């Protein structure tokens, strides 16, 4: 049985590597064409090509509606590095689970009237943060967040609706602007001590989106189910192979959680939702970009330039 499992894992690994290799193959076809362009501009073009082809590969490996935990484990555990000596081309892809926190959009009570349990959970997480990190003007911070979520600015005008854009917070950069506004206005340095990415997810999602019950952060487990963070860190195993021995449901039961996991909010298996960072070599320099991927949709592409 062990040999069968090892063989299957090896097969899946080879399948993923073979698929990612096509990224390099497609990118090489454009490499020569970009050689005469300005270095920075051509590196961005190259990064954009890699991004588009990586998304196409992820769609093939992780199609919507089909979850393969073994593939997810491999992708999260083993960074994929590919290189070609003749041209000096190199690409390194690293992905981590995306839905490890609560979608920030669930704090929009009006938008989640049909699913009040979403708002209830998100509000509980936010309250936990405000109390734990002793923010000076917690009510003011709440107002700033709610205003950004609704699209209503401080002067009372609804710019988001007027411009035809969807209401909400869809990126960490957008949320960071809210935090900076609070910091400048109330001189509270504690705002930057909060590991927000361990509590919330900043991306536009479908209404059917759930939190990843297999890769859930220890901070969310502690805040959502009233379990000591120290206990969670000691007991919630982060190694993918060991974690399979205990589901979120059994973990909560064994550790005296105040309630069980709502199946409408938490998935029982891993999700095809991930945050990826890709590094590549071009003209003797290294560049990096990142993006979010969820159910065949990508978002929040960010090019960091030369490393």
C-alpha positions in Angstrom: 0.0 0.0 0.0 2.9 2.4 0.9 4.5 1.7 -2.5 1.3 2.5 -4.2 1.0 5.8 -2.4 4.6 6.7 -3.2 4.1 5.8 -6.8 1.0 7.9 -7.0 2.8 10.9 -5.4 5.7 10.5 -7.8 3.3 10.4 -10.8 1.5 13.5 -9.6 4.8 15.3 -9.1 6.0 14.5 -12.6 2.6 15.5 -14.0 2.9 18.9 -12.4 6.5 19.4 -13.4 5.6 18.4 -17.0 2.8 20.9 -17.1 4.9 23.7 -15.7 7.6 23.0 -18.3 5.2 24.3 -20.9 5.5 27.7 -19.3 9.1 27.7 -20.2 8.5 26.4 -23.7 6.0 29.1 -24.5 8.1 31.8 -22.9 11.2 30.9 -25.0 9.3 31.6 -28.2 8.9 35.3 -27.1 12.3 35.7 -25.5 14.3 36.4 -28.7 11.7 38.9 -29.9 12.1 41.0 -26.7 15.9 41.1 -26.7 16.1 44.4 -28.5 13.6 46.2 -26.3 14.5 48.2 -23.2 15.5 45.9 -20.4 12.9 47.0 -17.8 10.0 47.0 -20.3 11.0 43.6 -21.8 11.3 42.1 -18.3 7.8 43.2 -17.6 6.6 41.7 -20.9 8.3 38.5 -20.0 6.7 38.5 -16.6 3.3 39.1 -18.0 3.8 36.1 -20.4 4.9 33.9 -17.6 1.9 35.0 -15.5 -0.6 34.2 -18.3 0.9 30.8 -19.0 1.1 29.9 -15.3 -2.6 30.7 -14.9 -3.4 28.4 -17.9 -1.3 25.6 -16.4 -3.0 26.0 -13.0 -6.4 25.8 -14.7 -5.4 22.4 -16.2 -4.0 21.1 -12.9 -6.6 22.5 -10.6 -9.9 22.8 -12.6 -12.9 24.3 -11.0 -15.0 21.9 -9.0 -12.3 19.2 -8.7 -10.1 19.2 -5.7 -7.0 16.9 -5.5 -5.5 17.1 -2.0 -2.3 15.3 -3.1 -1.6 17.8 -5.9 -2.2 20.7 -3.4 0.1 19.1 -0.9 2.9 18.8 -3.4 2.5 22.3 -4.8 2.6 23.8 -1.3 5.5 21.7 -0.1 7.8 21.6 -3.1 8.7 24.9 -4.9 8.9 24.3 -8.7 12.2 25.4 -10.1 13.0 25.0 -13.8 16.0 26.3 -15.7 17.6 26.2 -19.2 21.4 26.4 -19.2 22.0 27.6 -22.8 19.9 30.8 -22.5 20.3 31.2 -18.7 16.5 31.3 -18.3 15.1 30.2 -14.9 11.7 30.2 -13.3 10.8 29.4 -9.7 7.1 29.1 -8.6 6.0 29.0 -5.0 2.4 28.8 -3.9 0.7 28.9 -0.5 -3.0 28.4 0.5 -5.0 31.6 -0.1 -8.2 31.1 1.9 -6.6 30.7 5.3 -8.5 33.6 6.8 -12.0 35.2 6.6 -12.8 37.1 3.4 -12.7 40.8 4.4 -15.9 41.3 2.3 -17.8 39.4 4.9 -17.6 42.5 7.1 -20.1 44.2 4.7 -23.3 43.5 6.6 -25.6 44.9 3.9 -24.0 42.8 1.1 -24.3 39.6 3.3 -27.9 40.0 4.5 -28.8 36.6 2.9 -25.9 35.0 4.7 -25.8 36.7 8.1 -23.4 33.9 9.5 -20.7 35.4 7.3 -21.0 38.8 8.8 -21.2 37.3 12.3 -18.0 35.4 11.9 -16.1 38.3 10.3 -17.3 40.7 13.0 -16.1 38.3 15.7 -12.7 38.1 14.1 -12.4 41.9 13.9 -13.6 42.4 17.5 -11.0 39.8 18.6 -8.2 41.8 16.8 -9.3 45.2 18.3 -9.2 43.8 21.8 -6.1 41.7 21.5 -3.9 44.4 20.0 -5.3 47.3 22.1 -5.9 49.7 19.3 -6.5 53.3 20.6 -9.5 54.2 18.4 -11.1 50.9 17.5 -14.5 52.4 16.6 -12.8 54.8 14.2 -10.9 52.0 12.6 -14.1 50.0 12.2 -15.7 53.0 10.5 -12.8 53.5 8.1 -13.0 49.8 7.1 -16.8 49.8 6.7 -16.6 53.0 4.7 -14.1 51.4 2.3 -16.2 48.3 2.0 -19.3 50.2 1.1 -17.5 52.6 -1.2 -18.7 55.6 0.8 -15.8 58.1 1.5 -15.4 60.5 4.3 -17.2 63.3 2.4 -20.2 61.2 2.0 -20.1 60.7 -1.7 -20.2 57.2 -3.2 -17.4 57.2 -5.7 -17.4 53.4 -6.2 -21.1 53.4 -7.3 -20.7 56.5 -9.4 -17.8 54.9 -11.3 -19.6 51.7 -11.7 -17.0 49.7 -9.7 -18.1 46.9 -7.4 -18.1 47.8 -3.7 -15.6 46.2 -1.4 -11.9 45.7 -0.6 -10.2 43.5 -3.2 -6.5 43.7 -2.4 -4.0 44.0 0.5 -2.7 47.2 -1.0 -6.2 48.7 -0.9 -6.6 47.6 2.7 -3.1 49.0 3.6 -4.3 52.5 2.5 -7.1 52.2 5.1 -4.5 51.3 7.8 -2.2 54.1 6.8 -5.1 56.6 7.0 -5.9 55.4 10.5 -2.2 55.6 11.5 -1.8 59.1 10.3 -5.0 60.3 11.8 -4.8 58.8 15.2 -1.1 58.2 15.7 -1.6 54.5 16.7 1.5 52.4 15.9 -0.3 49.3 17.1 -2.1 49.1 13.9 0.9 47.7 12.1 1.5 45.1 14.8 -1.6 43.2 13.6 -0.8 40.2 11.3 -3.9 41.0 9.2 -3.1 38.4 6.5 -3.5 35.7 9.1 -7.0 36.8 10.0 -8.4 38.1 6.7 -8.2 37.5 2.9 -8.2 40.4 0.6 -9.6 39.3 -2.8 -12.8 39.5 -4.7 -14.6 36.2 -4.4 -17.8 34.5 -5.5 -20.7 34.4 -3.1 -20.2 30.7 -2.7 -16.6 31.1 -1.5 -15.6 29.3 1.7 -12.6 29.4 4.1 -10.1 26.6 3.6 -10.8 24.1 6.4 -7.6 22.1 5.7 -5.1 25.0 5.7 -6.9 27.4 8.1 -4.5 29.7 10.1 -4.0 29.1 13.8 -5.1 32.7 14.5 -8.5 32.3 12.9 -9.1 29.0 14.7 -8.3 30.6 18.0 -10.4 33.7 17.4 -13.4 31.9 15.7 -13.7 29.0 18.1 -12.5 30.5 21.4 -9.4 28.3 21.8 -6.2 29.5 23.3 -3.7 30.5 20.5 -0.9 28.6 22.3 -3.1 25.5 22.4 -3.9 25.8 18.7 -0.2 26.3 17.7 0.8 23.2 19.7 -2.0 21.0 18.4 -2.9 22.2 14.9 -0.3 20.4 12.8 0.9 22.4 9.8 2.7 19.5 8.1 0.3 18.4 5.3 0.9 14.6 5.7 0.2 14.7 9.5 -2.7 17.1 9.2 -4.6 14.5 7.1 -4.9 12.4 10.2 -7.1 15.0 11.9 -9.8 17.1 10.3 -10.8 20.5 11.5 -14.0 18.9 12.8 -12.2 16.4 15.0 -9.6 19.0 16.1 -12.3 21.4 17.4 -14.0 18.5 19.2 -10.9 17.3 20.9 -9.8 20.8 22.0 -13.0 22.1 23.6 -14.1 24.5 20.9 -17.1 26.7 21.7 -18.8 25.5 18.6 -18.3 23.3 15.5 -17.3 24.5 12.1 -20.2 25.8 10.0 -20.1 23.9 6.7 -21.5 26.9 4.9 -18.4 28.9 5.9 -15.6 26.3 6.2 -14.7 23.7 3.6 -14.0 20.1 4.8 -11.2 19.7 2.2 -8.5 21.9 0.7 -9.5 24.5 -1.9 -8.2 25.3 -5.3 -7.3 28.7 -4.0 -3.7 29.9 -3.6 -1.3 32.8 -3.5 1.7 32.4 -5.8 5.0 34.1 -6.2 7.1 33.6 -9.3 10.7 34.5 -9.7 12.5 34.4 -13.1 15.9 35.2 -14.5 16.2 37.6 -17.5 19.3 39.3 -18.9 21.5 38.4 -15.9 18.9 39.8 -13.5 16.1 38.3 -11.4 12.5 39.6 -11.3 9.5 38.6 -9.3 5.7 38.9 -9.5 2.8 37.5 -7.5 -0.9 36.8 -8.0 -3.9 35.1 -6.4 -5.7 32.2 -8.0 -9.1 30.8 -7.0 -11.3 28.5 -9.0 -9.8 29.3 -12.4 -9.8 33.0 -11.7 -6.7 35.1 -11.1 -6.4 38.5 -9.4 -4.1 41.0 -7.7 -1.2 40.6 -10.1 1.8 42.6 -8.8 5.1 43.0 -10.6 8.0 43.8 -8.1 10.6 44.5 -10.7 14.3 43.7 -10.3 15.3 41.9 -7.1 
